[in-house]
Amino acid sequence: MVAISKESNGSVSIPVIDMSAGEENVSELMVRACERFGFFKVVNHGVSCMKRMESEALSFFELPPYEKQRAGPPDPLGYGCGKIGFNGDAGELEYLLLPANPQSVDQRSRQICRRNPSQFSRVVNGYIKELRELACKILESLAQGLGLKERDVLSRFLRDEGNDSVFRLNRYPVCQEEAHLPAASQSKVGFGEHSDPQILSLLTSNNEPGLQICLRDGRWLPVSADPSSFFVLVGDCLQVLTNGRFESVRHRVMSSSKSRMSMVYFGAPSLHSRIFPLPPLVTQSNCKYRSFTWSEYKKTCYSLRLGQSRLGIYETN
């Protein structure tokens, strides 16, 4: 079963893909969604601990500031408030960025949550494990839909024990300036326009709006909140791996009249993994990107402002 969700004024439909539907149908629809939007929503995804993770995230953000700051200034991992990255970008939010591997989460939990670090660590690691499996399942469906012989040619990047995936908790406070305005009229940016540099992102939020995606014609489309589902975002590395057949989606978050919280898994390869267009998707005359390592691309991203174009540096023409 596949549903279609009407967003904005009803003129644009974002695909809502039922993960329990027939595999061939799901693969085809995911490919179509990635080609058109670089974005879709999945339901019946099988992730079981969303509520527990949301509760732990909320408990962290409700700690006194001095306790949250024990998680350390973001370098880039750690706790941050307002400042995003190293190049002067700012946002109306506070966040906690964690490495998506069990040992690192265990270690950082002792800094982050001194009252009950084992519970925080157990919930976070369980949630990350389920999200990685979901991300791999999506990437395997995409590989099938693209007609690639190796079903795991994309998912193996995330299954690599040395993968550089990260997990991010965001909380956007109430914006008093926007409180009297309807959601469609709110204009203060909470997190500025950007694409995700990794392979694939899985995002969910509480029941507050704010997420917007940029359509291919430059229009911004508000995305309705749905705390029981996941939004899937194509990242820059997947754009390269598919030789531009999929484009990473530019997106932003607008401040809301109510507090908004989101949780995002960014699926990334290992630092030394080489990213290049997959040979079956390339002909002799149309290889759009040159090869690079994830470490090289990550350094490029850190050197630029949030919304600056990055992939152009690696284009062959």
N, C-alpha and C positions, 0 to 999 in steps of 0.2 A: 504494500500500500504506500502511495506517495501523496503527500498533501502539498498544497501551495499556499503560502502565506502572503496576503496582500499587505504591503507596507506603504508608507507615505500616503499619497492621494489615491492609491489603488491602481496607478498606471504602471507600476513596476512590481513584479512578483519575485520574492526570494524563495529558492527551492527549500523545502523542508523534507528531508530524506529519512525514511523509516528504515533503520538498520536491520530490522527483522524481516524485511521484504526479500524477495528473490535476489540472489547474489548478482546475477547478470544484469538485472534491471537496476539495482543499486549502483553498480559500476558505471553503467551508461549515464545515469543521472548525475553522478558525482563529476564525471568528466565534463558533461555539459555545463554544470554549475561553475566549475573551475574555469572553463573557457569564457563564460559570459561575465561572471562576477569576481572570480577568485575567492568565493565566499559562499557558504550554505549553512543550514542548520540541520542537526541530526537529532532524531527522537528514537526512543527504544534502543538506547545506546548501551545499556547494561552496566553503567557505572552506579554502584550501590551506595557509596558513602558521601554523597554530595552534602547532605544536611549536616553530618558530623564535621566535615571539613569547613563548612560555612560557620558553624558554631565556634570552632577553634579559631578561625580567622577573626571573627567578631570579638572573641575574648581577648585576642592579642591587641587589636586596635583600641579596645576600651581600657587597656592598661594606662597608668599615668605616664606622661612623656618620658620621665627619666628611666622608667623600666623598659620602654620600647627602644630607647636609645642604646641600651645595652647590646642590642643586636648589631650595633656598629654602624658607622657612616657607610653608605653604599660605595663599594670600590671595585666593580659595580654591585657585588652581592652585599646584602645587609638591609638596614632600615633607612629609608629616606623620607623626607617631607618637603614638598615644594620643588626642590631642585631635581632635574632629570638629566643624568649624564654629566659630562665634564665640559660642555661647550656653551653654557649659559642658558640652556633650555629650562623652562619652569612649567609647573602644572599645578592645578588646584587639587592636590591629592597628597596622601601619604601612602607608602608602599613598603612591602617586605619582599625582597628578591632572594630566593634560595636555590642552591644547586639541586638538581633533580636526581640525586643519588643517595642511597640510604645512609652510608657512613657520614657524609657531610651534613645531612639533615640531623642525624643523631648528635653530632658534635655541636651544631649551631643551636639545637633545641635547648641545650644547657645554658646558653647565653640568653636566648629569647624568652624562655618560659621557665623560670627557676622554681615556680610552685609545683608544677607537674610536667617536667620536660619529657618523661617517657610517654605520656599520653599524647602530647603535641606531636612528638616524633612518630609515634605509631599511626596516628590519623593521617599525617602529611605523607608519610611513606606509602601507606595503603592507597591513598588517593592518587599519588603520582604513578604508582604501579598500574592502577586501573586506566589512568589516562594514557599512559604509554601504550598499553595494549589496544586501546581504542584508536589512537593515532596510527599504530601499525596496521590495524585492520583497515582503516581508511586508505592508507597508502597502498596496501595490497589490492584493494578494490580499484584504486586509480590505475595501478599497474595493469590490472586485468582489462580495464576499460580502454587503456591506451594500446592494448594489443601486445604488451611486452611479454616475452617468453618467461623471464624470471620473475615470478610473482613477488619475491622479496627484494627486488632490485632497489626499491625506495625505502622499505621498512627496515632493511638491515642497518641503515645509518643510525636508527634509534635503538636497535637491539644491541648494537656494539656497546660493550661494557664501559668503554671510554667516552661515550657520547657526552656532549657538552650541553645537554638540555637543562633548562631552568624552569622554576615555578615561581609565579609572582602573585602576590595578594595586593590589591589596590583598594583604598577607601577614599571616596570623594566626599568631602563634607558638604553640608547644606550651604548653598550659595544664597545668602540673604538678598543680594541684588536681584536675583531671578525668582524669588519666592512668589511674587504676585503675578508672574507671567505663566501662560499655558506652556506646556512642554515644547510645542512647535515653535514658540517665539523666543526660547531661551538661547542666548548667544555667547555666553562666557565659556571659553574653552577650558576643559579640565585636563585634557592630555592632547597635545597638538597632533596635526596630521603627520602620518608616517606609514610605512609598511614594515612588517616584521622581517628581519634579516634571515631568520632560521628557515627550516623546511616547511613546517606546518605548525599552526597554533590552534589550541582548543580553549575556548573562552566560555565562561558562564558568569552570570551576575545575579544579584538579588532582583527583586521585582521593580526596580527603578530604571527608567529610560536614560539614554545619554549616548549610547554607541551610534555612530554614523559611519557608513561606508561611502566611498567615492565611486560613482558609476563611471563607465568608460567615456561618457560624454561630459564628464566634469561635474555633474550634479551630485549633491550630497543627499543620501537617503537615510533617514532615521530608521533604526532597527528596533522593533518592539522587544521589550525585555521578556525573558522566559527562563525562570530559575530552574526549571526541570530539564532543560535541553542544553546542548552545546552548539556554539557557533564555531565553524571551521574556517580558518583563514589561510590562504596560500601565502607562503613566505618567499623571499627573494631566491633562496637556494632552490626551491622547487621550480621557480620560473626558469632558472638556468638549466636544471636537470631535464626539463621538458622542452628545452630550446625555445622558450617563449610561447609555447602553446598555451600554458597557463600563465597568467600575470598575477604577481603579488598584489593584494588589495590594499589600497591606501585607506586609512580609517582614522578616526579621532573620537574623543569623548567630550561631550558638552556637560557643563555643570548643571546640576538639577536643584529643584526646590526642596528635595529630600536627599538624605544620605544614600549614596550608592556604593556598593561593594562588588568587586569582580575578582575572579580567580582565573589565571591563565597559565597553561602549560605550553612552553615553547620547545618544540622538538627539534634538536640540533644534532649534527654529526659530531664526531670527535674532532679535536683541534687539527689533527693532521690529515683528516679525510680530504680527498681531492674532489672538488665539485666541477662538473663539466657536463655539457649536453650529452644525454644518453645516445649512443650510436644509432639505435633503431629509429630515433626521432630526428636524425640529421641526414641531409643529403650533402653531396660534395660541395655544393655552392651555397648552402644556407646555414652553416654553423654560426650562430649569432653571438656566442660568448666564448672567451678563452678560459682555460682551466685555471683554478685557484684553489688554495686550501681554505678550510673554514677559518683557521687562525688568521690568514691574510685578510679575509673579508671582514672578520670581526674587528680587526685593527682599523680597517677602512671606516667601518661604521662608527667606531669610537672617535675617529678624527673629525667627523662631520657633525653639523647641527642635525637636530631630530628629523626635519622634513626634507633635507637635501637629498638629491638623487645620488645613488651609490652604484647601481649596476652599470651605468653608462661607462664607468671606468674600465669595465671588463668586457665591453662589447668589441666584437672583432672589426666592425666597420665604423 
